[in-house]
Amino acid sequence: MVQLSDRSDVPPFYVMEVMREAERLESEGRDILHLEVGQPSTAAPAGALEAVEGLLGTDRLGYTGAAGLPALRKRITQWYQWRYETDIDVDQVVVTTGASGSFVLSFLALFDPGQRVVVLEPGYPCYRNDLAALGVSAVPVALSADNDYRPSLSDLESCLPLDGLVVASPSNPTGTVIPEDQMRNLISWCRGNNVTLIVDEIYHGITFGDAPPTALGLLDQSPGETDAPVVVINSFSKYFSMTGWRVGWVATQPAVAARIERLSQSLTIAPPTVSQHCALAAFDCIDELEANVARYRDNRRILLEGLASAGLDKTAPADGAFYVWCDVSLLGHGSQHLAARWLDEIGVATTPGIDFDQRRGSDFIRFSYAGGADELERACQALAHWMNTST
Ligand SMILES: Cc1ncc(COP(=O)(O)O)c(C=O)c1O
C-alpha cells in the first residue's frame, strides 16, 4: 500500500464525473448541451491576446517577482480606484496563480492547524478542501432559501470561537450577492470577534442588479474592536475570461500581503509571466468584457424563464456569477441520479449539488449559463419535455 497523508484525502469533484461521461457520449456522436461548465465560453479578450503575441518573440518572459509584475500590481490598484473609488497601495496586492493560488497562500498565511474557519454551504468546495489539506478545521454553516442564501450573524455567533470566515459574493453556486449593508455588518462582526474575513470577489463584474462594492472599500465604515485582517481575493478567470491563464490576486493589508509574498517565493516562485502580461492588457478590453456580461444577462433570463416553464422554479436569487441553483427535491431522485439521467436521456449536462453542499446537495442541481443562448434554449426545451413525460 502506498503511504499517503490523511489530510490529502479530500473529496473529488463529482462534476468531473459528469464531464467525463459527457465527453464519452460526445465521442460516440451524441450532441451534448453543456450546462455543467463553470467557465466562460469565450477566450481571453482580443486586445490581451494581441499584446501577448507581440511579446512572444521579443521578451525573455523570465520569472517576475513573487508578488507579480510591478505594472500589473499597479494596474490592479488603479482598477480599485476606477471601479470602486477605493484607494489601495501596491504593497497591498499580490498576484497569484488564479484565485485558487490565493486561497492556499492566504490560508497558510492566516491560519494554523487546528484553527476554526467557517465555510458556507452551499459554497465553492475548494475552500473546505484546501483548509482540510492544511489541517485547518472547516466549520460548515448551512445557508437556505429562507435568507436568500446569505449568512446571518446569529448563525455565525453560534459557531464561536472562530478564527476565520470565508464568503464569496457573488457566490458559486447560488449567485447570491451580499448587499453592502450586510457586508459592512459582516466586517464589523468579524472585527468585533477577532475573526479574519476572506471575501472571494471572483465574480465581481458579473452582477445583474446594483454592482456590489469591494469589501476593501467598506473597511473605514465598519469599525470593530480588533484589527483582524480582511482579505479580498479576485481573479482574471471569470469577468476577464481567462480561466486557463491562471492569474488572480489578493488585496489586503500590507503585513498580510508581505507574508503571502514570502510564502509565494517558496511555493511558486511567481505566477506565470506570460499570463500576467495578458492580464495587464485585459484591463484595456473593458468593452469586450462588458459585451460578455450582456450575454450572460440574456442567458440568465433564458435559463430562469426556461426552467420555470419546465416546472423547475425553486431557484436561488442568481444575482450574479453565471449559475442557477435549483431545488429539485420534489422530483425525489437525488441530484446525482437526476443529473446522470438527464445526461443519458436528453443529453443535458448539469452539476449535482453534492459538490457544493455535502449534507443537502442531493436535493439541488447547479445549472451554468456561461455558454451560448441557443444551447440554453435547447436544454430548457429538452428539460421541459422530460419533466412532462418522465418524472
Ligand atoms: C467562487 C470561486 N472561487 C474561485 C474559483 C477558482 O478560480 P481560479 O480559476 O481563479 O483559480 C472558482 C472557479 O470556479 C470559483 O467559482
Ligand as a Chemical Component Dictionary entry (heavy atoms), coordinates in Angstrom:
data_LIG
# 
_chem_comp.id                   LIG 
_chem_comp.type                 NON-POLYMER 
_chem_comp.pdbx_formal_charge   0 
_chem_comp.three_letter_code    LIG 
# 
loop_
_chem_comp_atom.comp_id 
_chem_comp_atom.atom_id 
_chem_comp_atom.alt_atom_id 
_chem_comp_atom.type_symbol 
_chem_comp_atom.charge 
_chem_comp_atom.model_Cartn_x 
_chem_comp_atom.model_Cartn_y 
_chem_comp_atom.model_Cartn_z 
_chem_comp_atom.pdbx_ordinal 
LIG C1 C1 C 0 -16.127 31.019 -6.194  1  
LIG C2 C2 C 0 -14.891 30.625 -6.944  2  
LIG N1 N1 N 0 -13.693 30.998 -6.470  3  
LIG C3 C3 C 0 -12.557 30.613 -7.096  4  
LIG C4 C4 C 0 -12.582 29.843 -8.242  5  
LIG C5 C5 C 0 -11.276 29.425 -8.879  6  
LIG O1 O1 O 0 -10.785 30.478 -9.632  7  
LIG P1 P1 P 0 -9.407  30.497 -10.397 8  
LIG O2 O2 O 0 -9.637  29.984 -11.781 9  
LIG O3 O3 O 0 -9.027  31.953 -10.410 10 
LIG O4 O4 O 0 -8.432  29.684 -9.644  11 
LIG C6 C6 C 0 -13.806 29.466 -8.789  12 
LIG C7 C7 C 0 -13.859 28.652 -10.007 13 
LIG O5 O5 O 0 -14.886 28.199 -10.458 14 
LIG C8 C8 C 0 -14.993 29.870 -8.119  15 
LIG O6 O6 O 0 -16.207 29.520 -8.578  16 
# 
loop_
_chem_comp_bond.comp_id 
_chem_comp_bond.atom_id_1 
_chem_comp_bond.atom_id_2 
_chem_comp_bond.value_order 
_chem_comp_bond.pdbx_ordinal 
LIG C1 C2 SING 1  
LIG C2 N1 SING 2  
LIG C2 C8 DOUB 3  
LIG N1 C3 DOUB 4  
LIG C3 C4 SING 5  
LIG C4 C5 SING 6  
LIG C4 C6 DOUB 7  
LIG C5 O1 SING 8  
LIG O1 P1 SING 9  
LIG P1 O2 DOUB 10 
LIG P1 O3 SING 11 
LIG P1 O4 SING 12 
LIG C6 C7 SING 13 
LIG C6 C8 SING 14 
LIG C7 O5 DOUB 15 
LIG C8 O6 SING 16 
# 
